[in-house]
Amino acid sequence: DNTVDTVVMAEPTKEVQIDAWQTAIGEKSNVLQVLPALPDMPLVIRTEKKFTVLPGKSVSLYIPVPLYLQFYAGSKKKEHLIFECATEELSQTWFGEFHNGNLAYSWPLDLSQSLLMPEHGRENYVICPLRITNDSHSVLDVQRLLLQCELLPIYGKD
């Protein structure tokens, strides 16, 4: 069956297409939990311009990471996950060497918006603080970073 259902979220930036429902839940539940999650693959953070970190210095960045939404039938158990979707479309890229690298999402970063901690949370994003320290004796040039977001937890206010 190749039916396509459309899910529309409150104030959507675009509709999300779901090619097929491929999950069957073996227990009765009248509860649908929608929970925030981080992308299921690493993010390659690409800055518009490379920046440098001087020897012995550090820089703090506050990276807005687009949220995923996970839909669970009943409790949050892996086997109860119905589907997940991104709140923003991410393109895929390759990070690393041809024979030794990672499939990841590409995420452009505006450094001017990432140097200060935002006063208010951005809708559909999680702010990931990142500190880069240059412990070497030479200048560190940074243009791309690999953020292993599938290993990071999400914290929030109740």
C-alpha positions in Angstrom: 0.0 0.0 0.0 1.7 3.3 -1.1 -0.8 5.7 0.4 0.5 9.1 1.4 -0.8 10.8 4.5 -0.1 14.5 5.3 0.6 15.7 8.8 0.2 19.5 9.4 1.7 20.9 12.6 0.5 24.1 14.3 1.9 27.1 12.4 3.8 24.9 10.0 6.6 26.1 7.8 5.7 23.3 5.4 3.7 20.1 5.3 5.4 16.8 6.2 4.8 13.9 3.9 4.6 10.5 5.3 5.1 7.8 2.7 3.6 4.9 4.6 2.7 3.9 8.1 5.0 1.0 8.8 4.5 0.6 12.6 2.1 -1.6 14.3 1.6 -1.4 18.1 0.6 -4.6 19.8 -1.1 -3.0 22.8 -4.1 -0.8 23.2 -3.4 2.9 23.9 -5.5 6.0 23.6 -2.6 8.3 24.3 -0.4 9.8 21.6 2.8 11.4 23.0 4.6 14.0 20.9 8.1 14.5 22.2 11.1 16.6 21.1 14.2 14.9 19.9 17.5 15.8 18.2 18.3 14.8 14.6 19.0 11.1 14.1 22.4 11.8 12.4 25.3 14.1 13.2 25.2 17.7 12.0 27.9 19.3 10.0 28.0 22.9 11.2 29.2 25.0 8.3 30.1 28.6 9.0 29.7 31.3 6.4 33.3 32.3 6.9 36.1 30.4 8.7 37.1 31.7 12.1 40.2 31.3 14.1 40.9 30.5 17.7 44.2 31.8 18.9 46.6 29.5 20.8 45.6 29.1 24.5 42.2 30.7 23.9 38.6 29.5 23.9 35.4 30.5 22.2 31.8 29.7 23.2 29.1 29.2 20.5 25.4 28.7 21.0 24.2 26.5 18.1 20.5 26.3 17.3 19.8 22.7 16.4 16.5 22.0 14.6 14.2 19.8 16.6 12.7 16.5 15.5 9.3 15.4 16.7 8.7 11.8 17.8 5.2 10.4 18.0 4.7 7.5 20.5 1.6 5.4 21.1 1.3 5.2 24.9 4.6 5.4 26.7 8.0 6.5 25.4 9.4 3.1 24.5 11.4 2.4 21.4 8.9 -0.2 20.3 6.0 2.3 20.6 7.6 4.9 18.3 5.2 5.4 15.4 7.3 7.9 13.4 9.5 10.9 13.7 9.8 14.0 11.6 12.0 17.1 11.3 10.6 20.5 12.0 13.0 21.8 9.3 14.2 20.1 6.2 17.9 19.2 6.4 20.1 18.2 3.5 22.5 15.3 3.7 26.2 15.6 3.3 29.4 13.5 3.8 31.9 14.5 6.5 35.4 13.0 6.4 37.5 11.1 4.0 36.0 9.2 1.0 36.6 5.8 2.6 36.3 6.8 6.2 33.6 9.4 7.1 30.1 9.9 8.3 26.8 10.6 6.6 25.4 13.7 8.3 23.0 16.6 7.9 24.4 19.9 6.6 23.6 22.9 8.8 24.7 26.5 7.9 25.6 28.6 10.9 25.5 32.4 11.1 28.3 33.2 13.6 26.9 36.6 14.5 23.8 34.8 15.9 25.8 32.1 17.7 28.2 34.1 19.8 25.6 35.2 22.4 23.3 33.0 24.4 19.7 33.9 23.2 17.5 35.5 25.7 14.5 33.5 24.6 14.3 30.0 23.1 13.9 29.8 19.4 10.8 28.0 18.2 11.6 24.5 16.8 15.2 24.7 17.9 17.3 23.4 20.8 20.3 25.6 21.8 23.4 23.6 22.1 26.3 25.3 23.9 29.7 24.5 22.4 33.1 25.5 23.7 36.1 25.3 21.5 39.5 25.5 23.2 42.8 25.7 21.3 45.4 24.1 23.6 48.0 24.0 20.8 50.8 26.5 20.0 49.4 27.4 16.6 46.2 29.1 15.3 43.2 26.9 14.9 41.2 27.5 11.8 37.5 26.4 12.0 35.1 26.3 9.1 33.2 23.0 9.7 32.3 21.1 12.9 30.7 17.7 13.4 28.1 17.8 16.1 27.2 14.3 17.3 23.7 15.4 18.3 22.2 11.9 18.4 24.3 11.4 21.6 23.1 14.6 23.3 20.2 14.8 25.8 17.5 17.5 25.7 16.8 19.5 28.9 14.0 22.0 29.3 11.8 23.8 31.8 8.5 22.2 32.8 
